[in-house]
Amino acid sequence: MTILITGGAGYIGSHTAVELLNAGANVVVLDNLSNSSMESLKRVEEITGKSVTFYQGDILNKGLLKKLFNDHDFEAVIHFAGLKAVGESVSQPLRYYENNVTGTVILCQVMAEHNVKNLAFSSSATVYGDPASLPITEDFPTGATNPYGQSKLMVENILADLHHADPSWNIARLRYFNPVGAHASGRIGENPNEIPNNLMPFISQVAVGKREFLSVFGNDYNTHDGTGVRDYIHVVDLAIGHLKALDKLATKPGLVTYNLGTGTGYSVLDMVKAFEKACGKPIAYQIAPRRPGDIAACYANPAKANAELDWQATHSIEDMANSSWRWQSNNPNGYNA
């Protein structure tokens, strides 16, 4: 079984590559390295003792995609490649729509030409916008509040139309909640090239002294401590969810949609406290104004994925904090030695 992973050198992609290789699959990675590193794939090979076939390039490059599909007999594609910073998407919407939407259309065109019709798509809980109630189930109304979320929602709709037009496609739309943590080896983890967009790398960079303090955006939300509540899911649980989704695609289910989350919400300050326990030192933080577009709380009901994929998150908040600290303390500058 050979699987193409677009964006496979990134945070979630590299962890998924480890799980696929350990499960006996052959892995081909396409990545333009705009927010990732070749070093991650070297470490994937070191962790698994197996090799990854790597192509540096972009999903917008149709000629390169055709070469990949001509050279390899893919059983399925896991599609991670995409820009993912909410704030940046607001200031650069055209870049986000071109990369995330047009890139996916080109990928699907080439897949269709080569009769490869099994696709696991990396979507996001941002497609739910500000949910009317919690926890969130897959049948909730969708409506994103920023161009990043809109681009994910557009792709979801395109994939639904594609399946409607050609029911031989098998597509899993996987709506992630908030991935955190790192591989137990401490060798691969989240490595933002610039200012982190996600909470955990920001906390861990404060812990290793790279940043002076964490900004906590808002402490007046209607939550147990006033700070925003999110469903944080360990990246290894998320990676295993993709293997389970591939198993599901092999049964020819058509179009399926799953929340990948824990079903538990933790606040920003809950995560800070867990990390302080993991690293044994206080994390300096300052309260800052709310960010536009942020919501008070967001967490999943993962019952559908539990039932239909035989999948559930098993890592605790302590596992998330401990593995993040192991990765950051062993690699204070990420993949840059």
N, C-alpha and C positions, 0 to 999 in steps of 0.2 A: 504494500500500500504506500503510494507516494502522495504527499500532501503539500500543496503550495501554501505558504504563509506570507501574505503581503504585510509589510511592516513588521517582519519577524525578528528584527534586531532590537525592537523597542522593549518596553517594560513588560507588558503582558505577553507580547509575541515570544520573547526569549524564554519566559517561564513555560509557555505552552509548547515550545519546541522541545524543552527538556522532557515534559510529560509524554509527548508523541514519540520521541526517540526511545525513551524507556519502555514504551508500549510496543516497540518493534517497527514503527513506521519509518519510512524514508522521508526526510524533510528538505524541501527546497525553499529558500527564503529570498524574497525580493524586497529591498529596502533602499530608499534614497539617502539614508543616514542623516536626514535633516534634523531629527531629534532623537538620534540613537547612535550606537557605536559598534564597530566591527568587533571590538573587544568583548562585547556581550556574547557574541556567537562563538568566539574562541573559548570562552568560559563554559558555554553550553556544551561544547565538545569535550572539554576537560571533565565536567560533571558527569556526563553520560558515557564517555569513552567511545562515542560515535561521531561520525562526521556529518556536517551540514553543507549542502550545496548552496552557495551564495551568489546572488546577482545584485550588483549595485545599480539601481535605476528606479524609475518612477512609473506608477500605474497610468500616468498620462501618456506614456511612451508605448503606443500601440504596437510598433514594430518589435520592441523588446519583448512585450507580452507574447506576441505570436511566436517568437523564437523559443521562449520558455515552454509554451504548449506544444511546439513541434519537437522539442528535445526531450520532453518528459511525458510520461503517461500518468497524468494526475487523476486520482480518484475523487478528490474534493479540494476546495479552496477555503481557507480561513482568512477572512479579509479584515485585517487590523489597520491597514495603511490609511492614515487620515490625520488632519490637523485637529488639535483638541483643546486649545486654550480659549475659554469662554470670552475673557476680556479682549484678547487679540482678535477674536472673530467679530466683535462689535466694531473694531476700528478697521478691519480688513475683510469685509464680508465677501468680496468677489474672489479673493484668494481661497477662502474656505469653501465657497460653492464650487469653484473650479476643481480644487483638489478632491474634496470629499464626494461631491455629486458627479461631476463629469468623469473623474477617475474611476468611480464605480461603474458608470455606464460603459466606459471603454473596456473595463475588466470583464463585464458580463457579455459584451459583444464578442470578445475573443473566446471566452468560455463556450458560448453558444456555437461559434464556428468550429470548435474542436470537440463538441458534444460532451463537455464536462459540465454537468448541471447539478452538482451538489455544492452548496455554498453556506458557510456559517458566517454571518455578518455581525461585526462588532458594533452594536448600537449602544444606547445609553438611557439611563433613567431620566435624563433631561427631556426626553420626548413627552413626559407626562406633565411638563410645566409645573405649575403650583397646584398640587392635587387637592381636591375638595375634601378628601378624607384619607385616613391611613388605617392599615397598611395598603400599599398599592398592588392591585392585581392587574393582570395583562389586559383585561377588558376595560380598564379605565379610559376616559377620553384622553386624547393626546393634543398637545399644543405647546410648542417650545417657546421660550422667552428670549432667545438670542440666536444669532446666525449659526453658531456651532450646533445647538440643539435642532434648529431648523434643518440644517444639512443632514443630520442623522434621520430626522423624520421624513425628509424628502426621499432619501435612499430607501427607507422602509416602505414608503408608498410605491416607489419605482419597482421594488422587488415584488410587492404584492401584485402590481399590474403585470409584471413579467410572468409570474406564476399563473395568473388568470389567463394570459394569452397563450401560454405553453405549460400545461399542467405536468409535463415531464420534469420540470425543475423541482428540486427539493431544497428548500431554503429555511434555515433557522435564523431568526432575528433574535439576537441575545442582548437583552437590555441590562447592562451592568449598572450596579450601584457604585460604591466608592472603593476602588481597589487600593489596598495598602499591603505592607509587609514585603518580605523578600524570601528567596530560597533558603532552606535550612543551612546550606553550606556557607552562606554569607558571601558567595562569589558573584551572584547576580542580584540586582535590585533596581529600584527606581533611580534613574540618573538624569534628571532634567538638565538640559544644556544651558539654560539661562535661569531666571528667577522661577522657583517652583510654582506651579499653578495649584498643586494639591497640598493638603494639610500636612501629611506625615513627613514628606521630605523637608518641608519647611521647619517642622519641629526638630527633626534630626540634625538639620544644619545648624540650628541654634545650639543643640547639645554638643556638637563637635567644635563650636566656636566660629563657624563660618559666618553666622549671622548673629546680630546683637540681641534680637528679640523677635517673638512671633506677634504679628498683628492679629487680634481676634476681632473680626468684623461684626460688631453688634453684640450686646449682652442684654437686650430688652425684648427678645423674642418670647413667645408664649411656650417656653420649654422649661424643664425642671431647674435649669440654672441660668436661663436667659440666652444661652449661646445656641447656635444652629445645631440641629440634630440630623445625622446622616447614617445610612446603612453602610458601614465599612466592611468590606469583604477581603479576606486574605487572597493575594494574587495566585497562590497555588490552588486554592479552592476554585478560583475563577478559571485557571488553566484546565483543571480536570473537567470543569463544566463544558469546555470545548470538545474534549474527547468524547464525553457523553453525548454531545450534540451530533458529532460525526457518526456515532453508533446509531442515533435516531435517524439521521439522514439515510443511512444504509437500508432502513426499512421502508423507504419511499413514502414519507408522511405528507409530502406536498409542502405547504407553507406553514411553519410553526413559529411561535413567539414565546420566549421565556424570560422571566425576571431571574437574574443571577444576583442574589443578595442573601443576607443571613436572616432577615426578618426582625432584626433587633436594631434600634436606633441608639447611637452614642453621640453625646454632644462634643463640641470642640474641647471643652475643659475636661470631659471624661478621657478623651484621647491624650491630652496633655498629662493628666495624672498617671495614666497607664505608662506613658513614655518615661515620666520621671522615675517610676518604679523600675523600669527596665534598665535605665542608664545610671540610676543612683545619684542623680543631681537635679536641682530645680531647673525648670525651663522658664526663662524670662518671657513674659508676654505683656502686651499693652492692648487695652480695649480701643478699637477704632470704630468709626461710623459704619453702619450697615453698607454693604455694596448693593448697587442697583441690580435687581434681578434675582437676588438671593431670597430663598424661602426659609421659613422657620424649621420645617422638619420634612424628611423624606426617607421612608424605608419601605422595603418590599414585603409582599406576601409571596414567598418562594414555593408555595405548596404545589403549583403546577409542575415546576421543574423537579421537585422532590418525587412526584408521582410518575411523570411521563419520561423523565430522563434517569430516574434512580440516582439522583444527585442531591447532595446537600452540603452546605458549608460546615466544616468540622473544626476550623481554627478559631480560637478564642481571641478576645481583645488583648490578652497577655501575649499570645503567640504573635499577633500582629506587631505589637510594640517591641517584643524581644527580637524578632527577626529583622525588623527595620533597624534597630540599634546595632545588631550584629553586622549587618551590611554596611551601615554608615560608619561605624567605628573602625571596621576593617578597611574601608575604602572612603576616607574622608573627602577625597576629591573625585568620588565616583570612579568612572573607568579611566580618568586621566591620572596616570601615575604621579 
